[in-house]
Amino acid sequence: MARGRFHLTEVIKYHQGAILADQRLGRVPDPYLQAALDDARELRDQLARSQVRIFQYHLGVTIWADSLEELNRQTGLLENELGIW
């Protein structure tokens, strides 16, 4: 659980930094970024109150390709589909 909280803290810091950078550059606030920050904070608070639990899972995938370029392309497509960042 500590690792999950650490990751959540990093996500919150990242979103706060991005919002602050946008403000300093005079950009229009990104509502999606603010919503993501609010969601991360809410999840952090719910975890602290034991209202929710996080379960980790791992998924192993084998990708076959005829070339390194094709492998990289297929890997990128899969990462996009899974939302890996």
N, CA, C and O atoms as a Maestro MAE file, in Angstrom:
{
 s_m_m2io_version
 :::
 2.0.0
}

f_m_ct {
 s_m_title
 :::
 protein
 m_atom[340] {
  # First column is atom index #
  i_m_mmod_type
  r_m_x_coord
  r_m_y_coord
  r_m_z_coord
  i_m_residue_number
  s_m_chain_name
  s_m_pdb_residue_name
  s_m_pdb_atom_name
  i_m_atomic_number
  :::
  1 25 0.821 -1.198 0.000 1 A "MET " " N  " 7
  2 3 0.000 0.000 0.000 1 A "MET " " CA " 6
  3 2 0.861 1.256 0.000 1 A "MET " " C  " 6
  4 15 0.492 2.257 -0.615 1 A "MET " " O  " 8
  5 25 2.003 1.218 0.681 2 A "ALA " " N  " 7
  6 3 2.865 2.401 0.738 2 A "ALA " " CA " 6
  7 2 3.329 2.802 -0.651 2 A "ALA " " C  " 6
  8 15 3.451 3.991 -0.946 2 A "ALA " " O  " 8
  9 25 3.590 1.812 -1.516 3 A "ARG " " N  " 7
  10 3 4.035 2.125 -2.863 3 A "ARG " " CA " 6
  11 2 2.927 2.827 -3.641 3 A "ARG " " C  " 6
  12 15 3.200 3.738 -4.421 3 A "ARG " " O  " 8
  13 25 1.682 2.411 -3.434 4 A "GLY " " N  " 7
  14 3 0.550 3.057 -4.095 4 A "GLY " " CA " 6
  15 2 0.377 4.495 -3.650 4 A "GLY " " C  " 6
  16 15 0.083 5.374 -4.460 4 A "GLY " " O  " 8
  17 25 0.559 4.731 -2.358 5 A "ARG " " N  " 7
  18 3 0.455 6.109 -1.853 5 A "ARG " " CA " 6
  19 2 1.585 6.962 -2.400 5 A "ARG " " C  " 6
  20 15 1.388 8.137 -2.707 5 A "ARG " " O  " 8
  21 25 2.789 6.364 -2.525 6 A "PHE " " N  " 7
  22 3 3.910 7.123 -3.071 6 A "PHE " " CA " 6
  23 2 3.610 7.538 -4.503 6 A "PHE " " C  " 6
  24 15 3.849 8.684 -4.884 6 A "PHE " " O  " 8
  25 25 3.087 6.611 -5.296 7 A "HIS " " N  " 7
  26 3 2.759 6.934 -6.685 7 A "HIS " " CA " 6
  27 2 1.684 8.017 -6.746 7 A "HIS " " C  " 6
  28 15 1.764 8.928 -7.570 7 A "HIS " " O  " 8
  29 25 0.695 7.919 -5.887 8 A "LEU " " N  " 7
  30 3 -0.374 8.912 -5.854 8 A "LEU " " CA " 6
  31 2 0.177 10.282 -5.486 8 A "LEU " " C  " 6
  32 15 -0.238 11.293 -6.053 8 A "LEU " " O  " 8
  33 25 1.103 10.319 -4.548 9 A "THR " " N  " 7
  34 3 1.740 11.583 -4.169 9 A "THR " " CA " 6
  35 2 2.492 12.175 -5.358 9 A "THR " " C  " 6
  36 15 2.455 13.384 -5.582 9 A "THR " " O  " 8
  37 25 3.173 11.324 -6.114 10 A "GLU " " N  " 7
  38 3 3.898 11.807 -7.291 10 A "GLU " " CA " 6
  39 2 2.940 12.340 -8.355 10 A "GLU " " C  " 6
  40 15 3.233 13.339 -9.012 10 A "GLU " " O  " 8
  41 25 1.818 11.688 -8.523 11 A "VAL " " N  " 7
  42 3 0.812 12.148 -9.490 11 A "VAL " " CA " 6
  43 2 0.286 13.515 -9.072 11 A "VAL " " C  " 6
  44 15 0.141 14.408 -9.906 11 A "VAL " " O  " 8
  45 25 0.004 13.677 -7.801 12 A "ILE " " N  " 7
  46 3 -0.500 14.959 -7.297 12 A "ILE " " CA " 6
  47 2 0.537 16.054 -7.516 12 A "ILE " " C  " 6
  48 15 0.202 17.145 -7.976 12 A "ILE " " O  " 8
  49 25 1.789 15.768 -7.189 13 A "LYS " " N  " 7
  50 3 2.860 16.756 -7.394 13 A "LYS " " CA " 6
  51 2 2.991 17.126 -8.865 13 A "LYS " " C  " 6
  52 15 3.161 18.299 -9.198 13 A "LYS " " O  " 8
  53 25 2.912 16.136 -9.744 14 A "TYR " " N  " 7
  54 3 3.038 16.389 -11.175 14 A "TYR " " CA " 6
  55 2 1.928 17.318 -11.655 14 A "TYR " " C  " 6
  56 15 2.190 18.295 -12.357 14 A "TYR " " O  " 8
  57 25 0.687 17.011 -11.275 15 A "HIS " " N  " 7
  58 3 -0.444 17.836 -11.716 15 A "HIS " " CA " 6
  59 2 -0.366 19.246 -11.128 15 A "HIS " " C  " 6
  60 15 -0.663 20.220 -11.819 15 A "HIS " " O  " 8
  61 25 0.027 19.358 -9.866 16 A "GLN " " N  " 7
  62 3 0.177 20.684 -9.257 16 A "GLN " " CA " 6
  63 2 1.231 21.491 -9.998 16 A "GLN " " C  " 6
  64 15 1.042 22.680 -10.257 16 A "GLN " " O  " 8
  65 25 2.344 20.842 -10.339 17 A "GLY " " N  " 7
  66 3 3.413 21.532 -11.063 17 A "GLY " " CA " 6
  67 2 2.975 21.977 -12.443 17 A "GLY " " C  " 6
  68 15 3.304 23.080 -12.879 17 A "GLY " " O  " 8
  69 25 2.233 21.122 -13.133 18 A "ALA " " N  " 7
  70 3 1.762 21.474 -14.472 18 A "ALA " " CA " 6
  71 2 0.785 22.642 -14.416 18 A "ALA " " C  " 6
  72 15 0.830 23.531 -15.267 18 A "ALA " " O  " 8
  73 25 -0.089 22.644 -13.428 19 A "ILE " " N  " 7
  74 3 -1.047 23.746 -13.276 19 A "ILE " " CA " 6
  75 2 -0.313 25.044 -12.955 19 A "ILE " " C  " 6
  76 15 -0.625 26.095 -13.514 19 A "ILE " " O  " 8
  77 25 0.659 24.966 -12.055 20 A "LEU " " N  " 7
  78 3 1.438 26.152 -11.694 20 A "LEU " " CA " 6
  79 2 2.220 26.677 -12.898 20 A "LEU " " C  " 6
  80 15 2.286 27.888 -13.112 20 A "LEU " " O  " 8
  81 25 2.805 25.787 -13.677 21 A "ALA " " N  " 7
  82 3 3.558 26.207 -14.867 21 A "ALA " " CA " 6
  83 2 2.639 26.909 -15.862 21 A "ALA " " C  " 6
  84 15 3.007 27.934 -16.435 21 A "ALA " " O  " 8
  85 25 1.442 26.358 -16.066 22 A "ASP " " N  " 7
  86 3 0.482 26.995 -16.972 22 A "ASP " " CA " 6
  87 2 0.097 28.391 -16.476 22 A "ASP " " C  " 6
  88 15 -0.018 29.328 -17.265 22 A "ASP " " O  " 8
  89 25 -0.100 28.517 -15.161 23 A "GLN " " N  " 7
  90 3 -0.451 29.819 -14.587 23 A "GLN " " CA " 6
  91 2 0.674 30.823 -14.812 23 A "GLN " " C  " 6
  92 15 0.427 31.969 -15.188 23 A "GLN " " O  " 8
  93 25 1.893 30.395 -14.583 24 A "ARG " " N  " 7
  94 3 3.046 31.300 -14.761 24 A "ARG " " CA " 6
  95 2 3.229 31.741 -16.200 24 A "ARG " " C  " 6
  96 15 3.693 32.849 -16.467 24 A "ARG " " O  " 8
  97 25 2.856 30.853 -17.140 25 A "LEU " " N  " 7
  98 3 2.986 31.189 -18.551 25 A "LEU " " CA " 6
  99 2 1.756 31.913 -19.095 25 A "LEU " " C  " 6
  100 15 1.703 32.255 -20.276 25 A "LEU " " O  " 8
  101 25 0.768 32.146 -18.227 26 A "GLY " " N  " 7
  102 3 -0.430 32.863 -18.631 26 A "GLY " " CA " 6
  103 2 -1.375 32.049 -19.495 26 A "GLY " " C  " 6
  104 15 -2.199 32.615 -20.214 26 A "GLY " " O  " 8
  105 25 -1.266 30.739 -19.435 27 A "ARG " " N  " 7
  106 3 -2.135 29.884 -20.233 27 A "ARG " " CA " 6
  107 2 -3.504 29.735 -19.580 27 A "ARG " " C  " 6
  108 15 -3.666 29.920 -18.374 27 A "ARG " " O  " 8
  109 25 -4.475 29.399 -20.410 28 A "VAL " " N  " 7
  110 3 -5.820 29.130 -19.925 28 A "VAL " " CA " 6
  111 2 -5.765 27.831 -19.128 28 A "VAL " " C  " 6
  112 15 -5.159 26.860 -19.582 28 A "VAL " " O  " 8
  113 25 -6.387 27.796 -17.945 29 A "PRO " " N  " 7
  114 3 -6.352 26.573 -17.134 29 A "PRO " " CA " 6
  115 2 -6.960 25.380 -17.877 29 A "PRO " " C  " 6
  116 15 -7.987 25.507 -18.544 29 A "PRO " " O  " 8
  117 25 -6.316 24.234 -17.753 30 A "ASP " " N  " 7
  118 3 -6.793 23.006 -18.383 30 A "ASP " " CA " 6
  119 2 -7.776 22.320 -17.428 30 A "ASP " " C  " 6
  120 15 -7.365 21.823 -16.380 30 A "ASP " " O  " 8
  121 25 -9.058 22.288 -17.775 31 A "PRO " " N  " 7
  122 3 -10.040 21.693 -16.859 31 A "PRO " " CA " 6
  123 2 -9.805 20.207 -16.624 31 A "PRO " " C  " 6
  124 15 -10.123 19.699 -15.549 31 A "PRO " " O  " 8
  125 25 -9.257 19.503 -17.602 32 A "TYR " " N  " 7
  126 3 -8.987 18.078 -17.442 32 A "TYR " " CA " 6
  127 2 -7.864 17.844 -16.440 32 A "TYR " " C  " 6
  128 15 -7.911 16.902 -15.648 32 A "TYR " " O  " 8
  129 25 -6.855 18.707 -16.482 33 A "LEU " " N  " 7
  130 3 -5.748 18.605 -15.548 33 A "LEU " " CA " 6
  131 2 -6.218 18.893 -14.125 33 A "LEU " " C  " 6
  132 15 -5.821 18.207 -13.184 33 A "LEU " " O  " 8
  133 25 -7.063 19.908 -13.973 34 A "GLN " " N  " 7
  134 3 -7.607 20.233 -12.653 34 A "GLN " " CA " 6
  135 2 -8.489 19.099 -12.136 34 A "GLN " " C  " 6
  136 15 -8.451 18.766 -10.952 34 A "GLN " " O  " 8
  137 25 -9.285 18.507 -13.030 35 A "ALA " " N  " 7
  138 3 -10.136 17.381 -12.633 35 A "ALA " " CA " 6
  139 2 -9.293 16.188 -12.200 35 A "ALA " " C  " 6
  140 15 -9.631 15.505 -11.233 35 A "ALA " " O  " 8
  141 25 -8.192 15.932 -12.917 36 A "ALA " " N  " 7
  142 3 -7.305 14.825 -12.551 36 A "ALA " " CA " 6
  143 2 -6.671 15.071 -11.189 36 A "ALA " " C  " 6
  144 15 -6.536 14.146 -10.388 36 A "ALA " " O  " 8
  145 25 -6.282 16.316 -10.924 37 A "LEU " " N  " 7
  146 3 -5.709 16.662 -9.623 37 A "LEU " " CA " 6
  147 2 -6.753 16.478 -8.523 37 A "LEU " " C  " 6
  148 15 -6.452 15.911 -7.473 37 A "LEU " " O  " 8
  149 25 -7.953 16.945 -8.754 38 A "ASP " " N  " 7
  150 3 -9.028 16.790 -7.759 38 A "ASP " " CA " 6
  151 2 -9.320 15.313 -7.490 38 A "ASP " " C  " 6
  152 15 -9.515 14.914 -6.342 38 A "ASP " " O  " 8
  153 25 -9.350 14.506 -8.552 39 A "ASP " " N  " 7
  154 3 -9.603 13.069 -8.391 39 A "ASP " " CA " 6
  155 2 -8.496 12.390 -7.592 39 A "ASP " " C  " 6
  156 15 -8.766 11.551 -6.734 39 A "ASP " " O  " 8
  157 25 -7.241 12.759 -7.881 40 A "ALA " " N  " 7
  158 3 -6.111 12.161 -7.159 40 A "ALA " " CA " 6
  159 2 -6.149 12.539 -5.681 40 A "ALA " " C  " 6
  160 15 -5.885 11.708 -4.813 40 A "ALA " " O  " 8
  161 25 -6.479 13.791 -5.406 41 A "ARG " " N  " 7
  162 3 -6.586 14.221 -4.005 41 A "ARG " " CA " 6
  163 2 -7.719 13.497 -3.292 41 A "ARG " " C  " 6
  164 15 -7.573 13.089 -2.140 41 A "ARG " " O  " 8
  165 25 -8.853 13.338 -3.979 42 A "GLU " " N  " 7
  166 3 -9.993 12.650 -3.377 42 A "GLU " " CA " 6
  167 2 -9.648 11.189 -3.092 42 A "GLU " " C  " 6
  168 15 -9.987 10.666 -2.030 42 A "GLU " " O  " 8
  169 25 -8.977 10.531 -4.033 43 A "LEU " " N  " 7
  170 3 -8.573 9.146 -3.821 43 A "LEU " " CA " 6
  171 2 -7.600 9.037 -2.655 43 A "LEU " " C  " 6
  172 15 -7.708 8.120 -1.841 43 A "LEU " " O  " 8
  173 25 -6.647 9.971 -2.568 44 A "ARG " " N  " 7
  174 3 -5.699 9.987 -1.451 44 A "ARG " " CA " 6
  175 2 -6.437 10.092 -0.118 44 A "ARG " " C  " 6
  176 15 -6.121 9.380 0.836 44 A "ARG " " O  " 8
  177 25 -7.417 10.981 -0.064 45 A "ASP " " N  " 7
  178 3 -8.183 11.162 1.172 45 A "ASP " " CA " 6
  179 2 -9.015 9.925 1.505 45 A "ASP " " C  " 6
  180 15 -9.111 9.539 2.670 45 A "ASP " " O  " 8
  181 25 -9.614 9.307 0.497 46 A "GLN " " N  " 7
  182 3 -10.401 8.097 0.731 46 A "GLN " " CA " 6
  183 2 -9.511 6.949 1.209 46 A "GLN " " C  " 6
  184 15 -9.917 6.164 2.065 46 A "GLN " " O  " 8
  185 25 -8.309 6.851 0.661 47 A "LEU " " N  " 7
  186 3 -7.372 5.822 1.115 47 A "LEU " " CA " 6
  187 2 -6.973 6.058 2.567 47 A "LEU " " C  " 6
  188 15 -6.857 5.112 3.345 47 A "LEU " " O  " 8
  189 25 -6.768 7.302 2.923 48 A "ALA " " N  " 7
  190 3 -6.367 7.635 4.291 48 A "ALA " " CA " 6
  191 2 -7.472 7.272 5.282 48 A "ALA " " C  " 6
  192 15 -7.191 6.897 6.420 48 A "ALA " " O  " 8
  193 25 -8.728 7.384 4.849 49 A "ARG " " N  " 7
  194 3 -9.863 7.060 5.723 49 A "ARG " " CA " 6
  195 2 -10.308 5.607 5.577 49 A "ARG " " C  " 6
  196 15 -11.312 5.203 6.165 49 A "ARG " " O  " 8
  197 25 -9.565 4.820 4.795 50 A "SER " " N  " 7
  198 3 -9.881 3.409 4.527 50 A "SER " " CA " 6
  199 2 -11.266 3.227 3.916 50 A "SER " " C  " 6
  200 15 -11.939 2.229 4.173 50 A "SER " " O  " 8
  201 25 -11.685 4.188 3.115 51 A "GLN " " N  " 7
  202 3 -12.984 4.087 2.442 51 A "GLN " " CA " 6
  203 2 -12.874 3.298 1.137 51 A "GLN " " C  " 6
  204 15 -13.863 2.753 0.647 51 A "GLN " " O  " 8
  205 25 -11.670 3.243 0.584 52 A "VAL " " N  " 7
  206 3 -11.436 2.480 -0.649 52 A "VAL " " CA " 6
  207 2 -10.140 1.697 -0.490 52 A "VAL " " C  " 6
  208 15 -9.328 1.986 0.389 52 A "VAL " " O  " 8
  209 25 -9.961 0.719 -1.341 53 A "ARG " " N  " 7
  210 3 -8.732 -0.063 -1.361 53 A "ARG " " CA " 6
  211 2 -8.222 -0.124 -2.792 53 A "ARG " " C  " 6
  212 15 -8.993 -0.058 -3.749 53 A "ARG " " O  " 8
  213 25 -6.926 -0.250 -2.913 54 A "ILE " " N  " 7
  214 3 -6.299 -0.367 -4.220 54 A "ILE " " CA " 6
  215 2 -5.730 -1.769 -4.351 54 A "ILE " " C  " 6
  216 15 -5.066 -2.270 -3.443 54 A "ILE " " O  " 8
  217 25 -5.992 -2.384 -5.468 55 A "PHE " " N  " 7
  218 3 -5.449 -3.704 -5.747 55 A "PHE " " CA " 6
  219 2 -4.498 -3.588 -6.929 55 A "PHE " " C  " 6
  220 15 -4.828 -2.975 -7.944 55 A "PHE " " O  " 8
  221 25 -3.340 -4.167 -6.794 56 A "GLN " " N  " 7
  222 3 -2.380 -4.159 -7.888 56 A "GLN " " CA " 6
  223 2 -2.558 -5.420 -8.714 56 A "GLN " " C  " 6
  224 15 -2.921 -6.475 -8.194 56 A "GLN " " O  " 8
  225 25 -2.301 -5.296 -9.991 57 A "TYR " " N  " 7
  226 3 -2.312 -6.453 -10.862 57 A "TYR " " CA " 6
  227 2 -1.199 -6.285 -11.878 57 A "TYR " " C  " 6
  228 15 -0.740 -5.173 -12.141 57 A "TYR " " O  " 8
  229 25 -0.787 -7.369 -12.428 58 A "HIS " " N  " 7
  230 3 0.266 -7.359 -13.443 58 A "HIS " " CA " 6
  231 2 -0.241 -8.133 -14.651 58 A "HIS " " C  " 6
  232 15 -0.941 -9.137 -14.520 58 A "HIS " " O  " 8
  233 25 0.125 -7.649 -15.813 59 A "LEU " " N  " 7
  234 3 -0.306 -8.267 -17.049 59 A "LEU " " CA " 6
  235 2 0.929 -8.508 -17.903 59 A "LEU " " C  " 6
  236 15 1.669 -7.575 -18.214 59 A "LEU " " O  " 8
  237 25 1.145 -9.730 -18.272 60 A "GLY " " N  " 7
  238 3 2.265 -10.056 -19.155 60 A "GLY " " CA " 6
  239 2 1.767 -10.206 -20.576 60 A "GLY " " C  " 6
  240 15 0.763 -10.875 -20.822 60 A "GLY " " O  " 8
  241 25 2.465 -9.586 -21.511 61 A "VAL " " N  " 7
  242 3 2.058 -9.630 -22.908 61 A "VAL " " CA " 6
  243 2 3.280 -9.951 -23.754 61 A "VAL " " C  " 6
  244 15 4.356 -9.389 -23.547 61 A "VAL " " O  " 8
  245 25 3.109 -10.850 -24.699 62 A "THR " " N  " 7
  246 3 4.174 -11.151 -25.659 62 A "THR " " CA " 6
  247 2 3.768 -10.582 -27.004 62 A "THR " " C  " 6
  248 15 2.676 -10.855 -27.503 62 A "THR " " O  " 8
  249 25 4.649 -9.795 -27.583 63 A "ILE " " N  " 7
  250 3 4.385 -9.197 -28.894 63 A "ILE " " CA " 6
  251 2 5.391 -9.775 -29.884 63 A "ILE " " C  " 6
  252 15 6.599 -9.700 -29.658 63 A "ILE " " O  " 8
  253 25 4.909 -10.340 -30.958 64 A "TRP " " N  " 7
  254 3 5.764 -10.889 -31.999 64 A "TRP " " CA " 6
  255 2 5.821 -9.904 -33.154 64 A "TRP " " C  " 6
  256 15 4.803 -9.330 -33.541 64 A "TRP " " O  " 8
  257 25 7.026 -9.709 -33.710 65 A "ALA " " N  " 7
  258 3 7.182 -8.806 -34.851 65 A "ALA " " CA " 6
  259 2 8.356 -9.282 -35.698 65 A "ALA " " C  " 6
  260 15 9.251 -9.972 -35.211 65 A "ALA " " O  " 8
  261 25 8.336 -8.904 -36.969 66 A "ASP " " N  " 7
  262 3 9.400 -9.291 -37.896 66 A "ASP " " CA " 6
  263 2 10.599 -8.360 -37.854 66 A "ASP " " C  " 6
  264 15 11.670 -8.706 -38.354 66 A "ASP " " O  " 8
  265 25 10.433 -7.182 -37.263 67 A "SER " " N  " 7
  266 3 11.546 -6.226 -37.197 67 A "SER " " CA " 6
  267 2 11.425 -5.408 -35.914 67 A "SER " " C  " 6
  268 15 10.376 -5.377 -35.270 67 A "SER " " O  " 8
  269 25 12.519 -4.753 -35.564 68 A "LEU " " N  " 7
  270 3 12.507 -3.899 -34.377 68 A "LEU " " CA " 6
  271 2 11.539 -2.731 -34.557 68 A "LEU " " C  " 6
  272 15 10.857 -2.330 -33.614 68 A "LEU " " O  " 8
  273 25 11.487 -2.195 -35.763 69 A "GLU " " N  " 7
  274 3 10.581 -1.080 -36.026 69 A "GLU " " CA " 6
  275 2 9.120 -1.511 -35.830 69 A "GLU " " C  " 6
  276 15 8.323 -0.784 -35.238 69 A "GLU " " O  " 8
  277 25 8.785 -2.699 -36.334 70 A "GLU " " N  " 7
  278 3 7.426 -3.207 -36.179 70 A "GLU " " CA " 6
  279 2 7.120 -3.496 -34.710 70 A "GLU " " C  " 6
  280 15 6.010 -3.242 -34.240 70 A "GLU " " O  " 8
  281 25 8.101 -4.023 -33.992 71 A "LEU " " N  " 7
  282 3 7.925 -4.285 -32.565 71 A "LEU " " CA " 6
  283 2 7.670 -2.987 -31.811 71 A "LEU " " C  " 6
  284 15 6.774 -2.922 -30.970 71 A "LEU " " O  " 8
  285 25 8.452 -1.958 -32.105 72 A "ASN " " N  " 7
  286 3 8.254 -0.662 -31.451 72 A "ASN " " CA " 6
  287 2 6.894 -0.067 -31.784 72 A "ASN " " C  " 6
  288 15 6.250 0.537 -30.927 72 A "ASN " " O  " 8
  289 25 6.459 -0.239 -33.024 73 A "ARG " " N  " 7
  290 3 5.146 0.278 -33.431 73 A "ARG " " CA " 6
  291 2 4.028 -0.453 -32.685 73 A "ARG " " C  " 6
  292 15 3.116 0.173 -32.144 73 A "ARG " " O  " 8
  293 25 4.110 -1.772 -32.663 74 A "GLN " " N  " 7
  294 3 3.093 -2.574 -31.976 74 A "GLN " " CA " 6
  295 2 3.090 -2.282 -30.477 74 A "GLN " " C  " 6
  296 15 2.027 -2.198 -29.862 74 A "GLN " " O  " 8
  297 25 4.271 -2.127 -29.892 75 A "THR " " N  " 7
  298 3 4.368 -1.806 -28.465 75 A "THR " " CA " 6
  299 2 3.714 -0.463 -28.176 75 A "THR " " C  " 6
  300 15 2.983 -0.322 -27.196 75 A "THR " " O  " 8
  301 25 3.975 0.518 -29.022 76 A "GLY " " N  " 7
  302 3 3.367 1.840 -28.849 76 A "GLY " " CA " 6
  303 2 1.854 1.784 -28.933 76 A "GLY " " C  " 6
  304 15 1.164 2.437 -28.149 76 A "GLY " " O  " 8
  305 25 1.327 1.008 -29.879 77 A "LEU " " N  " 7
  306 3 -0.123 0.864 -30.009 77 A "LEU " " CA " 6
  307 2 -0.724 0.239 -28.752 77 A "LEU " " C  " 6
  308 15 -1.755 0.693 -28.256 77 A "LEU " " O  " 8
  309 25 -0.071 -0.805 -28.242 78 A "LEU " " N  " 7
  310 3 -0.583 -1.467 -27.037 78 A "LEU " " CA " 6
  311 2 -0.530 -0.537 -25.835 78 A "LEU " " C  " 6
  312 15 -1.481 -0.473 -25.055 78 A "LEU " " O  " 8
  313 25 0.581 0.190 -25.681 79 A "GLU " " N  " 7
  314 3 0.698 1.125 -24.561 79 A "GLU " " CA " 6
  315 2 -0.377 2.204 -24.637 79 A "GLU " " C  " 6
  316 15 -0.940 2.592 -23.613 79 A "GLU " " O  " 8
  317 25 -0.662 2.689 -25.834 80 A "ASN " " N  " 7
  318 3 -1.727 3.689 -26.002 80 A "ASN " " CA " 6
  319 2 -3.080 3.119 -25.609 80 A "ASN " " C  " 6
  320 15 -3.863 3.787 -24.934 80 A "ASN " " O  " 8
  321 25 -3.357 1.904 -26.019 81 A "GLU " " N  " 7
  322 3 -4.633 1.271 -25.702 81 A "GLU " " CA " 6
  323 2 -4.790 1.052 -24.203 81 A "GLU " " C  " 6
  324 15 -5.883 1.210 -23.661 81 A "GLU " " O  " 8
  325 25 -3.689 0.687 -23.526 82 A "LEU " " N  " 7
  326 3 -3.746 0.418 -22.094 82 A "LEU " " CA " 6
  327 2 -3.613 1.673 -21.255 82 A "LEU " " C  " 6
  328 15 -3.812 1.632 -20.040 82 A "LEU " " O  " 8
  329 25 -3.280 2.787 -21.887 83 A "GLY " " N  " 7
  330 3 -3.141 4.033 -21.135 83 A "GLY " " CA " 6
  331 2 -1.880 4.087 -20.309 83 A "GLY " " C  " 6
  332 15 -1.856 4.725 -19.256 83 A "GLY " " O  " 8
  333 25 -0.824 3.425 -20.768 84 A "ILE " " N  " 7
  334 3 0.447 3.434 -20.037 84 A "ILE " " CA " 6
  335 2 1.158 4.733 -20.347 84 A "ILE " " C  " 6
  336 15 1.290 5.127 -21.506 84 A "ILE " " O  " 8
  337 25 1.621 5.404 -19.277 85 A "TRP " " N  " 7
  338 3 2.328 6.679 -19.479 85 A "TRP " " CA " 6
  339 2 3.583 6.711 -18.764 85 A "TRP " " C  " 6
  340 15 4.302 7.708 -18.825 85 A "TRP " " O  " 8
  :::
 }
 m_bond[339] {
  # First column is bond index #
  i_m_from
  i_m_to
  i_m_order
  :::
  1 1 2 1
  2 2 3 1
  3 3 4 2
  4 3 5 1
  5 5 6 1
  6 6 7 1
  7 7 8 2
  8 7 9 1
  9 9 10 1
  10 10 11 1
  11 11 12 2
  12 11 13 1
  13 13 14 1
  14 14 15 1
  15 15 16 2
  16 15 17 1
  17 17 18 1
  18 18 19 1
  19 19 20 2
  20 19 21 1
  21 21 22 1
  22 22 23 1
  23 23 24 2
  24 23 25 1
  25 25 26 1
  26 26 27 1
  27 27 28 2
  28 27 29 1
  29 29 30 1
  30 30 31 1
  31 31 32 2
  32 31 33 1
  33 33 34 1
  34 34 35 1
  35 35 36 2
  36 35 37 1
  37 37 38 1
  38 38 39 1
  39 39 40 2
  40 39 41 1
  41 41 42 1
  42 42 43 1
  43 43 44 2
  44 43 45 1
  45 45 46 1
  46 46 47 1
  47 47 48 2
  48 47 49 1
  49 49 50 1
  50 50 51 1
  51 51 52 2
  52 51 53 1
  53 53 54 1
  54 54 55 1
  55 55 56 2
  56 55 57 1
  57 57 58 1
  58 58 59 1
  59 59 60 2
  60 59 61 1
  61 61 62 1
  62 62 63 1
  63 63 64 2
  64 63 65 1
  65 65 66 1
  66 66 67 1
  67 67 68 2
  68 67 69 1
  69 69 70 1
  70 70 71 1
  71 71 72 2
  72 71 73 1
  73 73 74 1
  74 74 75 1
  75 75 76 2
  76 75 77 1
  77 77 78 1
  78 78 79 1
  79 79 80 2
  80 79 81 1
  81 81 82 1
  82 82 83 1
  83 83 84 2
  84 83 85 1
  85 85 86 1
  86 86 87 1
  87 87 88 2
  88 87 89 1
  89 89 90 1
  90 90 91 1
  91 91 92 2
  92 91 93 1
  93 93 94 1
  94 94 95 1
  95 95 96 2
  96 95 97 1
  97 97 98 1
  98 98 99 1
  99 99 100 2
  100 99 101 1
  101 101 102 1
  102 102 103 1
  103 103 104 2
  104 103 105 1
  105 105 106 1
  106 106 107 1
  107 107 108 2
  108 107 109 1
  109 109 110 1
  110 110 111 1
  111 111 112 2
  112 111 113 1
  113 113 114 1
  114 114 115 1
  115 115 116 2
  116 115 117 1
  117 117 118 1
  118 118 119 1
  119 119 120 2
  120 119 121 1
  121 121 122 1
  122 122 123 1
  123 123 124 2
  124 123 125 1
  125 125 126 1
  126 126 127 1
  127 127 128 2
  128 127 129 1
  129 129 130 1
  130 130 131 1
  131 131 132 2
  132 131 133 1
  133 133 134 1
  134 134 135 1
  135 135 136 2
  136 135 137 1
  137 137 138 1
  138 138 139 1
  139 139 140 2
  140 139 141 1
  141 141 142 1
  142 142 143 1
  143 143 144 2
  144 143 145 1
  145 145 146 1
  146 146 147 1
  147 147 148 2
  148 147 149 1
  149 149 150 1
  150 150 151 1
  151 151 152 2
  152 151 153 1
  153 153 154 1
  154 154 155 1
  155 155 156 2
  156 155 157 1
  157 157 158 1
  158 158 159 1
  159 159 160 2
  160 159 161 1
  161 161 162 1
  162 162 163 1
  163 163 164 2
  164 163 165 1
  165 165 166 1
  166 166 167 1
  167 167 168 2
  168 167 169 1
  169 169 170 1
  170 170 171 1
  171 171 172 2
  172 171 173 1
  173 173 174 1
  174 174 175 1
  175 175 176 2
  176 175 177 1
  177 177 178 1
  178 178 179 1
  179 179 180 2
  180 179 181 1
  181 181 182 1
  182 182 183 1
  183 183 184 2
  184 183 185 1
  185 185 186 1
  186 186 187 1
  187 187 188 2
  188 187 189 1
  189 189 190 1
  190 190 191 1
  191 191 192 2
  192 191 193 1
  193 193 194 1
  194 194 195 1
  195 195 196 2
  196 195 197 1
  197 197 198 1
  198 198 199 1
  199 199 200 2
  200 199 201 1
  201 201 202 1
  202 202 203 1
  203 203 204 2
  204 203 205 1
  205 205 206 1
  206 206 207 1
  207 207 208 2
  208 207 209 1
  209 209 210 1
  210 210 211 1
  211 211 212 2
  212 211 213 1
  213 213 214 1
  214 214 215 1
  215 215 216 2
  216 215 217 1
  217 217 218 1
  218 218 219 1
  219 219 220 2
  220 219 221 1
  221 221 222 1
  222 222 223 1
  223 223 224 2
  224 223 225 1
  225 225 226 1
  226 226 227 1
  227 227 228 2
  228 227 229 1
  229 229 230 1
  230 230 231 1
  231 231 232 2
  232 231 233 1
  233 233 234 1
  234 234 235 1
  235 235 236 2
  236 235 237 1
  237 237 238 1
  238 238 239 1
  239 239 240 2
  240 239 241 1
  241 241 242 1
  242 242 243 1
  243 243 244 2
  244 243 245 1
  245 245 246 1
  246 246 247 1
  247 247 248 2
  248 247 249 1
  249 249 250 1
  250 250 251 1
  251 251 252 2
  252 251 253 1
  253 253 254 1
  254 254 255 1
  255 255 256 2
  256 255 257 1
  257 257 258 1
  258 258 259 1
  259 259 260 2
  260 259 261 1
  261 261 262 1
  262 262 263 1
  263 263 264 2
  264 263 265 1
  265 265 266 1
  266 266 267 1
  267 267 268 2
  268 267 269 1
  269 269 270 1
  270 270 271 1
  271 271 272 2
  272 271 273 1
  273 273 274 1
  274 274 275 1
  275 275 276 2
  276 275 277 1
  277 277 278 1
  278 278 279 1
  279 279 280 2
  280 279 281 1
  281 281 282 1
  282 282 283 1
  283 283 284 2
  284 283 285 1
  285 285 286 1
  286 286 287 1
  287 287 288 2
  288 287 289 1
  289 289 290 1
  290 290 291 1
  291 291 292 2
  292 291 293 1
  293 293 294 1
  294 294 295 1
  295 295 296 2
  296 295 297 1
  297 297 298 1
  298 298 299 1
  299 299 300 2
  300 299 301 1
  301 301 302 1
  302 302 303 1
  303 303 304 2
  304 303 305 1
  305 305 306 1
  306 306 307 1
  307 307 308 2
  308 307 309 1
  309 309 310 1
  310 310 311 1
  311 311 312 2
  312 311 313 1
  313 313 314 1
  314 314 315 1
  315 315 316 2
  316 315 317 1
  317 317 318 1
  318 318 319 1
  319 319 320 2
  320 319 321 1
  321 321 322 1
  322 322 323 1
  323 323 324 2
  324 323 325 1
  325 325 326 1
  326 326 327 1
  327 327 328 2
  328 327 329 1
  329 329 330 1
  330 330 331 1
  331 331 332 2
  332 331 333 1
  333 333 334 1
  334 334 335 1
  335 335 336 2
  336 335 337 1
  337 337 338 1
  338 338 339 1
  339 339 340 2
  :::
 }
}
